[in-house]
């Protein structure tokens, strides 16, 4: 996103600019790199700086970053209170439905607890279905678990909640990590996934 008086108007204007990430070499860089390329922007020209969530707005207003990589509820807040403009959606195009978190267990634990693992997966998948299909339910409980008030919860854009384990999406993460040289060898993600994948 760009501030109202910023010269950044299009994705191409991001070339050579400084953008925040909460941690260097994380999913933000990985996904944004692909979205930038899809918008004819050279990702090698972008300078990423690590900025904690609470410091994004002061860094942005103070000119330490040229464009802000924001998630909700900051997108809604920046639009409403600062007149910020969306330049590019980092979760669009090749990075649509990009998985940013997951659950990991050891093979030993899984072998010893297959029913618990299957029940956990069903619960997570069913929660994903609930969140995808019942926005008002999510908006109602969101203030209980976050610092987002009810009015903001009613207007924020929710992320995509998956209701299944998609090996293609996960493979994309590993492939992009290899492309970024964050991995030294290719990983076949299917070999690491639990066979209990139905919701």
Backbone torsions as a table, in degrees:
resi	resn	phi	psi	omega
1	UNK	NA	153.7	179.6
2	UNK	-123.4	150.9	176.5
3	UNK	-71.4	158.2	-175.0
4	UNK	-55.2	-37.7	-176.9
5	UNK	-94.1	9.2	-178.6
6	UNK	-71.7	144.8	174.9
7	UNK	-73.8	-8.1	179.0
8	UNK	-75.9	114.0	-177.8
9	UNK	-118.8	-29.8	-176.7
10	UNK	-130.3	164.8	176.8
11	UNK	-54.4	-38.3	-178.9
12	UNK	-59.7	-30.5	179.5
13	UNK	-67.9	-10.1	179.2
14	UNK	-77.1	-16.4	-178.9
15	UNK	-58.3	132.1	179.2
16	UNK	80.0	5.2	-175.5
17	UNK	-97.4	165.0	178.9
18	UNK	-102.8	129.5	-177.9
19	UNK	-129.1	141.9	179.0
20	UNK	-82.2	149.9	165.6
21	UNK	-137.0	153.9	-178.8
22	UNK	-76.9	-26.9	174.8
23	UNK	-143.9	134.3	177.6
24	UNK	-66.1	147.6	179.5
25	UNK	58.0	49.9	176.5
26	UNK	-121.3	-169.0	-176.3
27	UNK	-61.0	-27.8	-179.4
28	UNK	-62.0	-50.0	178.1
29	UNK	-62.9	-43.3	-175.7
30	UNK	-60.2	-49.7	-178.3
31	UNK	-71.7	-45.1	-176.9
32	UNK	-62.5	-35.5	177.5
33	UNK	-55.5	-45.0	-178.2
34	UNK	-70.2	-38.7	179.3
35	UNK	-68.1	-39.1	177.0
36	UNK	-60.6	-47.3	179.6
37	UNK	-59.1	-40.4	179.9
38	UNK	-66.1	-20.2	178.9
39	UNK	-104.8	21.9	176.4
40	UNK	60.2	36.7	176.5
41	UNK	-113.0	134.2	179.3
42	UNK	-79.0	107.9	-177.2
43	UNK	-65.5	-21.0	-179.9
44	UNK	-67.0	-17.1	-178.7
45	UNK	-86.8	-10.1	-176.8
46	UNK	-80.9	135.3	173.6
47	UNK	-104.2	119.7	177.7
48	UNK	-97.2	135.6	175.0
49	UNK	-125.5	142.5	-179.7
50	UNK	-81.5	122.6	179.9
51	UNK	-135.8	126.8	178.3
52	UNK	-68.5	156.7	-175.6
53	UNK	-53.7	-44.2	-176.3
54	UNK	-70.4	-14.6	-179.0
55	UNK	-102.6	-1.2	-177.2
56	UNK	-61.5	-53.2	-176.0
57	UNK	-61.3	-47.9	177.7
58	UNK	-60.8	-38.9	179.4
59	UNK	-65.9	-38.3	-179.9
60	UNK	-67.9	-51.0	179.6
61	UNK	-63.5	-32.1	-178.4
62	UNK	-83.3	-3.3	176.3
63	UNK	85.2	8.9	177.6
64	UNK	-73.3	-24.3	173.8
65	UNK	-126.1	146.3	-178.3
66	UNK	-85.9	-36.8	179.4
67	UNK	-137.1	147.1	-176.0
68	UNK	-105.8	130.6	172.8
69	UNK	-91.6	104.8	-174.3
70	UNK	-117.7	148.5	169.1
71	UNK	-113.5	173.0	176.2
72	UNK	-73.5	146.8	7.9
73	UNK	-89.5	7.8	-176.4
74	UNK	-66.7	-31.9	178.3
75	UNK	-60.4	-49.8	-179.8
76	UNK	-62.7	-43.4	-179.3
77	UNK	-64.7	-44.1	-178.6
78	UNK	-66.3	-35.4	178.1
79	UNK	-68.4	-46.3	-175.5
80	UNK	-73.3	-40.5	-172.5
81	UNK	-97.9	-22.9	-175.9
82	UNK	-116.9	-8.9	-176.0
83	UNK	70.5	24.5	-178.7
84	UNK	-63.0	151.4	-177.5
85	UNK	-116.9	139.0	175.8
86	UNK	-79.2	125.8	178.6
87	UNK	-98.4	-38.3	-174.2
88	UNK	-155.7	140.1	175.4
89	UNK	-95.4	110.6	-177.0
90	UNK	-70.7	-4.4	177.5
91	UNK	-113.4	34.7	-178.2
92	UNK	-119.0	176.1	176.1
93	UNK	53.4	-125.7	-176.9
94	UNK	-64.5	-19.1	-178.5
95	UNK	-101.7	11.8	177.0
96	UNK	-61.9	138.6	-179.6
97	UNK	56.1	35.0	-179.7
98	UNK	-71.7	123.8	-179.3
99	UNK	-72.9	127.2	-177.8
100	UNK	-113.5	-5.4	176.1
101	UNK	-155.5	166.9	-179.7
102	UNK	-168.7	-176.4	-179.3
103	UNK	-121.4	136.2	-175.2
104	UNK	-127.7	139.5	174.3
105	UNK	-137.1	161.2	177.3
106	UNK	-78.1	156.7	177.0
107	UNK	-61.6	-37.7	179.8
108	UNK	-60.5	-47.2	179.6
109	UNK	-62.8	-43.6	-178.8
110	UNK	-61.7	-43.7	179.8
111	UNK	-62.7	-33.1	-178.6
112	UNK	-84.4	-19.0	-173.8
113	UNK	-134.2	50.6	-175.2
114	UNK	-62.4	-36.3	-179.5
115	UNK	-70.1	-39.0	177.6
116	UNK	-64.9	-42.5	178.6
117	UNK	-61.2	-44.6	-179.7
118	UNK	-65.1	-40.8	179.2
119	UNK	-65.5	-39.7	179.0
120	UNK	-63.3	-45.4	179.2
121	UNK	-61.4	-43.1	178.9
122	UNK	-60.6	-42.6	-179.6
123	UNK	-62.9	-44.4	-180.0
124	UNK	-65.2	-43.5	-179.9
125	UNK	-64.8	-41.7	179.5
126	UNK	-67.3	-35.2	175.9
127	UNK	-64.4	-39.7	177.3
128	UNK	-61.0	-42.4	177.8
129	UNK	-64.0	-42.4	179.8
130	UNK	-61.3	-45.9	-178.5
131	UNK	-67.3	-35.4	-179.1
132	UNK	-71.8	-29.4	-172.9
133	UNK	-109.6	-2.1	-176.4
134	UNK	-137.8	66.0	-177.1
135	UNK	-52.9	-42.4	-176.5
136	UNK	-63.8	-33.4	178.2
137	UNK	-66.2	-44.8	179.6
138	UNK	-64.6	-45.4	-179.8
139	UNK	-60.8	-34.0	-178.3
140	UNK	-70.0	-39.0	-176.7
141	UNK	-90.8	-16.5	-177.0
142	UNK	-52.8	-44.6	179.4
143	UNK	-61.8	-21.7	179.4
144	UNK	-71.8	-24.1	-173.5
145	UNK	-116.5	-2.8	-177.9
146	UNK	-137.5	-179.7	175.5
147	UNK	-96.2	19.4	179.2
148	UNK	-87.8	129.7	178.7
149	UNK	-79.4	168.0	-174.7
150	UNK	-61.1	-38.7	-179.1
151	UNK	-64.4	-42.3	178.7
152	UNK	-68.6	-43.1	-180.0
153	UNK	-57.7	-31.3	-179.1
154	UNK	-74.4	-17.0	-175.0
155	UNK	-116.5	-14.9	-176.4
156	UNK	-66.4	155.2	174.5
157	UNK	-87.4	120.1	-179.4
158	UNK	-79.4	149.8	174.6
159	UNK	-72.5	173.6	176.4
160	UNK	-77.9	128.5	177.0
161	UNK	-108.0	116.2	-178.1
162	UNK	-79.4	143.1	176.8
163	UNK	-112.1	17.2	174.3
164	UNK	-156.3	167.4	178.4
165	UNK	-95.5	111.9	-174.8
166	UNK	-104.3	106.5	-178.2
167	UNK	-63.1	-27.4	179.5
168	UNK	-67.1	-45.5	178.0
169	UNK	-62.1	-42.8	-178.9
170	UNK	-68.7	-35.9	178.4
171	UNK	-63.9	-35.9	178.3
172	UNK	-58.1	-40.4	179.2
173	UNK	-61.8	-49.5	-179.3
174	UNK	-62.8	-40.9	-179.8
175	UNK	-64.7	-42.1	179.0
176	UNK	-68.6	-34.0	176.2
177	UNK	-65.1	-38.5	177.0
178	UNK	-66.3	-43.7	178.7
179	UNK	-59.9	-37.4	-179.8
180	UNK	-79.9	-2.0	-177.5
181	UNK	65.2	29.3	173.7
182	UNK	-88.0	-15.6	172.8
183	UNK	-119.2	149.2	179.4
184	UNK	-95.1	-14.6	176.5
185	UNK	-148.8	158.4	-178.4
186	UNK	-67.7	149.2	177.8
187	UNK	-122.0	132.7	173.1
188	UNK	-93.3	101.1	-172.2
189	UNK	-63.7	-30.5	-178.6
190	UNK	-57.7	-32.0	-179.2
191	UNK	-71.3	-14.3	-179.3
192	UNK	-102.4	-4.9	-174.5
193	UNK	-93.1	145.2	175.4
194	UNK	-66.6	143.1	178.7
195	UNK	-73.1	-12.9	-179.8
196	UNK	-86.5	91.0	-172.2
197	UNK	-117.3	-0.4	-177.7
198	UNK	-86.9	147.5	-178.7
199	UNK	-87.3	NA	NA
